[in-house]
Amino acid sequence: MDELSISGIGISRRVIATVVSLAAERVEGVASVGGNADLASSLISVFTKKSLDPCQAVEAEVAGDRLHITIHLAVFYGYPFTELAANVRSAVAECVEEQIGVKVASVDVCIDSLVFPKE
C-alpha cells in the first residue's frame, strides 16, 4: 500500500517518511536515517549528509486515528542510546503532529549502526 488513510485523508508513505526523516536528522547524535544499509552506503550518506530513501528507513502504520512509527538510524558513538532515542521520539512526534496534523501513538527507534568519529 502506497498511501495511509488517517483522519479522513490519504497520506503517501513517502511523505510521512520524509517528515519523520527530517525530524530525526536534526537530533544531535544521529548520523543518518537508514542505519541498516551496507557500509559503503552508510559512509556515503554520513560524509555527503544524504540519507537513503526515507521509505526504506521509516515504517508507519495506522491504529485508530494515530500513527505508529518505526525508524532505523545510524548514530554517532558517544551519545547514550536511551537519551538519543528519547530525543528522536520527541522530535519525530512533535514534527508529525505539527506538519501532518496527526497524533503519534509510538515511535520505535532502531539503532542499526554506529559511526565512530575520526581522531
BALO-693385 format. One record per residue (C-alpha): chain; residue in three letters; x, y, z. Coordinates in Angstrom, 3 decimals. Last residue first. Layout:
BEGIN
+-------+-----+----------+----------+----------+
! chain ! res !       xx !       yy !       zz !
+-------+-----+----------+----------+----------+
!     A ! ALA !        X !        Y !        Z !
...
+-------+-----+----------+----------+----------+
REM end
This chain:
BEGIN
+-------+-----+----------+----------+----------+
! chain ! res !       xx !       yy !       zz !
+-------+-----+----------+----------+----------+
!     A ! GLU !   40.574 !   11.144 !   15.537 !
!     A ! LYS !   37.871 !   10.108 !   13.129 !
!     A ! PRO !   34.482 !    9.809 !   14.775 !
!     A ! PHE !   32.917 !    6.354 !   15.070 !
!     A ! VAL !   29.594 !    5.655 !   13.375 !
!     A ! LEU !   27.292 !    3.043 !   14.909 !
!     A ! SER !   24.732 !    1.001 !   13.053 !
!     A ! ASP !   21.180 !   -0.294 !   13.260 !
!     A ! ILE !   19.794 !    1.775 !   16.106 !
!     A ! CYS !   16.092 !    1.027 !   15.855 !
!     A ! VAL !   13.816 !    3.703 !   17.332 !
!     A ! ASP !   10.158 !    2.838 !   17.844 !
!     A ! VAL !    7.944 !    5.917 !   17.795 !
!     A ! SER !    4.531 !    5.487 !   19.367 !
!     A ! ALA !    0.932 !    6.714 !   19.312 !
!     A ! VAL !    1.598 !    9.761 !   17.143 !
!     A ! LYS !   -1.246 !   12.241 !   16.708 !
!     A ! VAL !   -1.925 !   13.501 !   13.186 !
!     A ! GLY !   -1.716 !   17.087 !   11.931 !
!     A ! ILE !    0.795 !   16.342 !    9.188 !
!     A ! GLN !    3.313 !   19.115 !    9.891 !
!     A ! GLU !    2.713 !   19.872 !   13.572 !
!     A ! GLU !    1.796 !   16.360 !   14.777 !
!     A ! VAL !    4.486 !   14.757 !   12.630 !
!     A ! CYS !    7.109 !   17.261 !   13.836 !
!     A ! GLU !    6.274 !   16.839 !   17.522 !
!     A ! ALA !    6.210 !   13.043 !   17.345 !
!     A ! VAL !    9.505 !   12.920 !   15.415 !
!     A ! ALA !   11.331 !   15.325 !   17.732 !
!     A ! SER !   10.120 !   13.579 !   20.905 !
!     A ! ARG !   10.920 !   10.083 !   19.687 !
!     A ! VAL !   14.349 !   11.209 !   18.422 !
!     A ! ASN !   15.182 !   12.829 !   21.769 !
!     A ! ALA !   14.094 !    9.691 !   23.654 !
!     A ! ALA !   16.200 !    7.532 !   21.318 !
!     A ! LEU !   19.267 !    9.727 !   21.935 !
!     A ! GLU !   18.762 !    9.580 !   25.700 !
!     A ! THR !   18.428 !    5.792 !   25.667 !
!     A ! PHE !   21.367 !    5.362 !   23.282 !
!     A ! PRO !   23.886 !    7.457 !   25.198 !
!     A ! TYR !   25.757 !    9.582 !   22.625 !
!     A ! GLY !   29.466 !    8.808 !   22.324 !
!     A ! TYR !   29.477 !    6.936 !   19.027 !
!     A ! PHE !   27.457 !    8.620 !   16.299 !
!     A ! VAL !   24.167 !    7.086 !   15.251 !
!     A ! ALA !   22.917 !    5.156 !   12.233 !
!     A ! LEU !   19.159 !    5.015 !   12.350 !
!     A ! HIS !   16.070 !    2.926 !   11.567 !
!     A ! ILE !   12.665 !    4.495 !   12.281 !
!     A ! THR !    9.444 !    2.772 !   13.340 !
!     A ! ILE !    6.256 !    4.820 !   13.522 !
!     A ! HIS !    2.824 !    4.009 !   14.950 !
!     A ! LEU !    0.389 !    6.651 !   13.769 !
!     A ! ARG !   -2.887 !    7.604 !   15.438 !
!     A ! ASP !   -6.558 !    7.725 !   14.444 !
!     A ! GLY !   -7.319 !    4.092 !   15.172 !
!     A ! ALA !   -4.065 !    2.287 !   14.560 !
!     A ! VAL !   -2.278 !    3.451 !   11.413 !
!     A ! GLU !    1.116 !    2.081 !   10.438 !
!     A ! ALA !    4.348 !    3.831 !    9.543 !
!     A ! GLU !    7.746 !    2.391 !    8.610 !
!     A ! VAL !   10.800 !    4.555 !    8.109 !
!     A ! ALA !   14.226 !    3.507 !    6.818 !
!     A ! GLN !   13.498 !    2.158 !    3.341 !
!     A ! CYS !   10.789 !    4.771 !    2.715 !
!     A ! PRO !   13.292 !    7.503 !    3.571 !
!     A ! ASP !   15.434 !    6.614 !    0.549 !
!     A ! LEU !   18.935 !    6.714 !    1.990 !
!     A ! SER !   20.123 !    9.871 !    3.612 !
!     A ! LYS !   22.447 !   12.474 !    2.213 !
!     A ! LYS !   24.817 !   14.353 !    4.504 !
!     A ! THR !   27.616 !   13.721 !    1.988 !
!     A ! PHE !   30.016 !   12.192 !    4.504 !
!     A ! VAL !   27.416 !   10.273 !    6.508 !
!     A ! SER !   25.394 !    9.152 !    3.480 !
!     A ! ILE !   28.473 !    7.961 !    1.608 !
!     A ! LEU !   29.771 !    6.109 !    4.649 !
!     A ! SER !   26.421 !    4.406 !    5.200 !
!     A ! SER !   26.125 !    3.449 !    1.544 !
!     A ! ALA !   29.593 !    1.883 !    1.609 !
!     A ! LEU !   28.908 !    0.045 !    4.883 !
!     A ! ASP !   25.673 !   -1.587 !    3.743 !
!     A ! ALA !   22.450 !   -0.022 !    4.859 !
!     A ! ASN !   20.807 !   -0.710 !    8.197 !
!     A ! GLY !   21.319 !    2.802 !    9.518 !
!     A ! GLY !   18.612 !    4.339 !    7.400 !
!     A ! VAL !   18.391 !    7.826 !    8.820 !
!     A ! SER !   21.831 !    9.270 !    9.247 !
!     A ! ALA !   24.461 !   10.244 !   11.802 !
!     A ! VAL !   22.011 !   10.973 !   14.620 !
!     A ! GLY !   23.913 !   12.296 !   17.641 !
!     A ! GLU !   22.204 !   15.670 !   17.827 !
!     A ! VAL !   18.624 !   15.391 !   16.556 !
!     A ! ARG !   18.019 !   17.288 !   13.316 !
!     A ! GLU !   18.199 !   14.074 !   11.261 !
!     A ! ALA !   15.228 !   12.679 !   13.201 !
!     A ! ALA !   12.872 !   15.492 !   12.176 !
!     A ! LEU !   13.880 !   15.325 !    8.507 !
!     A ! SER !   13.455 !   11.556 !    8.489 !
!     A ! VAL !    9.970 !   11.664 !   10.043 !
!     A ! VAL !    8.747 !   14.279 !    7.542 !
!     A ! THR !   10.237 !   12.318 !    4.630 !
!     A ! ALA !    8.795 !    9.003 !    5.808 !
!     A ! ILE !    5.321 !   10.526 !    6.163 !
!     A ! VAL !    5.519 !   11.994 !    2.669 !
!     A ! ARG !    6.822 !    8.693 !    1.217 !
!     A ! ARG !    4.011 !    6.768 !    2.919 !
!     A ! SER !    1.609 !    8.969 !    0.979 !
!     A ! ILE !   -1.191 !   10.468 !    3.034 !
!     A ! GLY !   -4.861 !    9.824 !    2.377 !
!     A ! ILE !   -7.254 !   11.963 !    4.372 !
!     A ! GLY !  -10.187 !   11.320 !    6.711 !
!     A ! SER !   -8.216 !   11.285 !    9.950 !
!     A ! ILE !   -5.917 !    8.589 !    8.587 !
!     A ! SER !   -5.684 !    6.708 !    5.312 !
!     A ! LEU !   -2.170 !    5.555 !    4.541 !
!     A ! GLU !   -0.879 !    5.502 !    0.980 !
!     A ! ASP !    1.431 !    3.319 !   -1.094 !
!     A ! MET !    0.000 !    0.000 !    0.000 !
+-------+-----+----------+----------+----------+
REM end
